[in-house]
Amino acid sequence: MDLATKTQELLIKLTNQVTDQDSVIEQARDFYQTIFEVDAPEEVKTAMQKLTTAFSLDQIFGGTLAANVCGSLVENGFPPAYISEEYTVFFKDVLQKASVVVNAFEASYEEPLEAPNDEDEEPEDRATLMEAFLEEVSEEMSEAVKAFRAIDQYYACGIAIFSANQTEFYQGKTAIESLVGQFAEYTSGGYWLSKLFQVLFQEPILVIELNAQKGFIGQINGIAENFQFQMLLMALPQLNQQVMVSPLHQAVIKGVGEQSTGESITGLWNMYDWTYAHQGDKSGTHHWIWGEGVPADIPVFNNQYRVIILDTPSYSRGLPVQRMFQNLKAEITIEKELNADEVAQWLAAMRNSK
């Protein structure tokens, strides 16, 4: 059976009420295996685009199965451009419909969210309150509630598409970033898409290693968190006399190997922002660049560079060898190495700046 026929037969199953989920899943697996055997890009593109027509709020099982198949195909090398427009139009509509229920929730729960009635009573978290609200309005706001719950069903396909390359990243960011932020506290999909859209590309940086009195000016691309950032810095021979990050671990953090090893390596530094140049003693944690944070949190100095000052670690800290997003490539590009005199000049400029 050719790909076009298998696509059509699968589509019929996905867009109708599913009575035997196992058989549909098996049919989707067969389609998935077949598409890898087809050496005709236009046929593959047509098949993937047809699957996106199954995306639906009404047939949620079939729709999310289609989205998961599409997302997995992108993660395994198929061009995200085949389906990015179709996915973005659908998911943006989901977010817009779901925003109705979030707006209603935040208007209704404005006062309870600010403070509990009893001083000794802990306030309920927003997610718990939201779940109760969804139950309350499930009938009168059925379409919005359905859309809200669909966010966590469909977002993974978007992660695959928007993390595949910079073109798709910026198109997705432009189309839906302003919408997904509203759901970051309430849904996994909102949280992870918001995290993805915080990633920086072609972002200028200035790095100084205090103890070695050396550093560089360069750019970062695709770094999703600061733990990953430090490990990429540890992998640079320009900063380290001996690179202690193995090739296997470098592949993980650069986005070309497995997503996680389940291992950790010991960090080399405390990372500080540029205000650390004002610090007299070495204990000021308010200058820290937290490993759990993201590069976008690092302050920009003099409207030029996000500054990372590396100093002796306060304690031994394990860094998990993993990356946040499977397909997101990460790198540090060095444009100019700094000698000791240049390092001193930059530090003096920071100390003299308010």
N, C-alpha and C positions, 0 to 999 in steps of 0.2 A: 504494500500500500504506500502511495507517495505521500510526501509531507502535506500537500494541500488537502488531500482527503482526510488525513489524520487530524489536521487542524480543524477542519469543518466538523468532523464527528465529535471531537473534544469540545468544541465551542457549543454545539447543541446540548451536550450534557451539562456544561458549566452554566449555561444561561437558563436552564429549566430547574424546577424543583428536584433536588438530588434525593433519591430514595436509598441509594446504595453508595455511600461515600467511599468505601474501600475500592470498589470497582472503578470509580471516577479517578481516584488517586493513582490507581494502576494504569489507567489510560493516559493520565498526565505524565507518568514516568516513561511510558512508551513513546509519547510525543517528544519528551525531553531527550531521550536517547537518539531518536531519529534525526532530530534537528542538527545534531553534531555530525551526522554522516552526510549532510547535504552540502555540497560545494558550489552553491549558487546563492550569492548574497541577496539578490532580489527576492528569491523564494523565502529565504530566512526572514528578511525584513517584513514581507507580507504576512508570514505566519505569526510573527511576534505582534504586529500591529492588529491582526485579527483577534488575538488573545486579549488585547486591551479593551475590546468591545464587551468583554465579559465583566469588566469592573462595574460593580453595582452596589447599591445600598440595600437592595431588596433580596438579591440572591447572594448573600454574604459568603457562603461557603464556596460557591463557584467563583465568585469574583476575587476573593483573597487567594484561592488556589492559583488562579490565572496570574495574579500579581506576584505571588511567590515564585512561580515558574519563570516569569519575565525577569524578576530581580536576580534570580540565580543564574540565568543565562548571561546577564550583564556582568555579574561577578566573575563569570568564567570566560570572559573575553569577547562576548558579542557586543557590537557598538550600541551604547546607550542612546545615541541619536535616533535609532530605529523607533523607539517608543517614548522618548522623553517628552515630546509635546503632548502626546495622548495622556500620559500619566499626569503631567502637570495640570492640564485642564481639568481632569477628573478630581485630583486631590485638592486643588484649589477650591473647587466647588464644595467638596466635603468640608473643608475648613470654614468656608463662609457660612454654610448651613449650621455647622456645629457652634459657631461663634454666638448664635442666637441664645443657646442655652447657657453658655458661659457668661454672657452679658447679664442674663436674667439672674443667674446664680450670684454673681458679684454684687448686683444691686440689692438682692434680697438679704444677703448675708454680710453686708458691709459692716454693721456694728458688731455682731458676734465674732467676726474675723479679727477685729481690732483688739478685743480684750474679753476675757471670760467674766461672767457675772460675779463669781466668788473669787476673792484674792488667792485662795488656796487651790483653786480649781485650774487644772491645766487646759488650755484651749485645744479644741480638736483641730487636727491638721486639715488643710484645705481639701486634700483628696478624699478624706472620710466624709467631710461635709458635702462635697460635690456628689459623692455616690448616693447619699441620702436624698439630695435634691433631685437627682436623676430619677429616682424611684417616684418621687412626689409628682413630677411633671411628665412622666412617661407617656401619658395619654394625650394631654393637651399640647405637648410639644414633641410629638412622636418622631417627626422627621428630623428635628434637631438632635434629639437624643440618639437616634439611629446613626446620624452622621458623627456625633461625638464618639460613640463606641467604635465606629469604623476606622477612626484615626490609627488606633493601635493594630488594626488588622492590615492596613495598607501602607504604613509608613516605611517598612523595610525595603520595599521596592524603590522608594524614593532615595533612601540612603545609598543603595547600590548605584542608581543612576547619577545622583549629584556628587558622589565621591569618585566617580570614574575618571573624570578629567576636569580641567579648569573651565572649559567652555560650558559644560553641563552644570558645574558648580555655580557659576555666576548667573546662568539663566534661571536655575532653581532659586537661588538666593533672591534675585530680583522679583521673581513671581510670587514667592510664598513666605519669605522670611518675616515680613510684617505680620503675617497671620499666625505662623506657628508659635511665636513667642507667647501668645495668649494661652496656649495649651501646655506650656512647659511644666507647670506645677501640677497638672492634672492627668497627663497622659505620658506614657513612655515615648510615643511618637513625637509629641511636641518637644519633649526633653532632648531626645537624640538629634532631631533635626535642628533644633536651636544650637546644640553643641557643634554640629557640623558647620553651620553657617557662621560660627565664630572664627573658623580657621582662616588664617592669613596666607596670602600669596604675594610674592615679590615685595615682601615687607622688609624695609631697611633695619638692620640691627648693628649695634656696636657692643662687642664683647671684650671684657678685660679680665685677665687672670692676675689677681693682685700679687700672689706670692711669686709668680714667675716674671711679673712685670712685662707681660706681653698680651697681645690681643689682636683683634681684626675688625674690619668693617665688612659687612656683607648683607645677604638677604636670607630670609627663611621662606619656605614653601611647604604647605600641607601638614604642619605640625599641629596635632590636635590637643596636646596637653603638655604641661611643663616637665613631667617625669620623662616623657619621650624627648623633650628638648634637651634636658641634661645629658641623657644617654647619647644623643647625636653629637653634643659638644665633647663628650668623653671619647668619641670615635675619631676626633680630628687630630692628626699628627701635628698640626700647627699649634695646638695647645698642650699636647701631652708628649713627653719624651718617650713614653711607652704606652701604646694604645691597649687598654685592657678589655675592650669590648670585642668579643669574638666575631668572625665573619657571619656566623649563624645568627647571633643576636643583632648585628647590624642589619641583616636582611629583614628581620622582623620589624625593627623600628623605622626602617626606610620604606616599608610597604611593598617589598618584593619577595618576602618569605612568608612563613606561617604567621597568622595573626597574633598568636600567643605561644610561648614556650612553657608557661606554668612555672618559670624560674624567675629569679631576681638577681640583680648585681648590686654591689655596694656603690653608692654615689660618691663622687669625689669632692663635691663642694656644697656650701650654702650658696644659693643664688640670690643676689640682691638687685634692686633697681638703682637708678642713678643717684637717688637721694642718699644712698649709703656713703657716698663720698663726703657727706657732712658729718657722718657718725664718728664720734670720738672713741667710744669703746665698741666692742664687737658683739654686743648682746642685743642690739635693737631689732627685734623681730618685725617691727612695723616697716622695715625696709625689705623684708624677705619677698622673694618671688616664690610663692607656694607651689609645690609639686602638683597639687591637686588642681591648680588653676590652669589657665590657658594663656598662650602668648599675647592675645589681645588685651589681657589685663595689665601687661607690663607698660608702665608709663613711657611716653615719648619725651626725650630730652631735646629742648631747643628746636622743636618742630622738625627734627632730623631723624633720629634713631630711637628705637626701643633699646635701652641699655641694659645689659646683663653683666653685673660685676660678680666674679667668682672668688670666693674666699674659703678658708679652712672650714670644714663642716663642724657643726656643734656636737654632733654625735654620729655614729654609724647608721646610715639610712639605706634600707633596701629599696631598689627601684624595680618594679615589675617589668619584665621583658615582654612587652605587648604593645599593640597599637589599638586605638579606639575604633577605627573604621577599616574594614578589610581591604578595600581597593585604593585607599587614599595614600598616594606616594608622598614622602616627606624628605626634605633635604635642606642643608645649609650650604649656601654658596659664599665663598670667601672672595671678596673683591680687592682688599688691601690688608696686608699684615701690618701690625703696629709694633714698633720697637719701643724700648723702655722710655725714651724721651717723648715719643708721641703719646704713650700711655700717661705719662706724668702731665702732659699738656691737657689731655682730655679730663683727667681727674681734677686738675686745677680749675678748668672751666666749669665743671660741675660744682665744685666747692664754692665758686664765686657766683653761682647762679642761685636765685631765691627759690 
